[in-house]
Amino acid sequence: MKSSVWFVAGAATGVYVMVKAKRAVEVFTPDGIGARVAAVRAGAREFVGHVAAGADEREADLLAELRANADGYRLLEPGPTDAQPE
């Protein structure tokens, strides 16, 4: 009984190591490298799209705020460089 448990454990370990080794080798093939490059490009495209959408949304918010306050009131208090000389 004890030897059959060790046999099954060894066989399972061997299968596990073979699968991991096969996957590791596939990473360094031209197809594997191409797949990784394609994934990085897709991720970068998606990131740029999210950034652009966020910038457009923020720009729309700022323009709406400017239009809402366009009745002649100054939004900012005068700073030291904007202050009138006495």
Secondary structure, DSSP 4 states (H G I P E B T S, - for coil): -HHHHHHHHHHHHHHHHHHHHHHHHHHTSHHHHHHHHHHHHHHHHHHHHHHHHHHHHHHHHHHHHHHHT-SS--SS---TTTSPP-
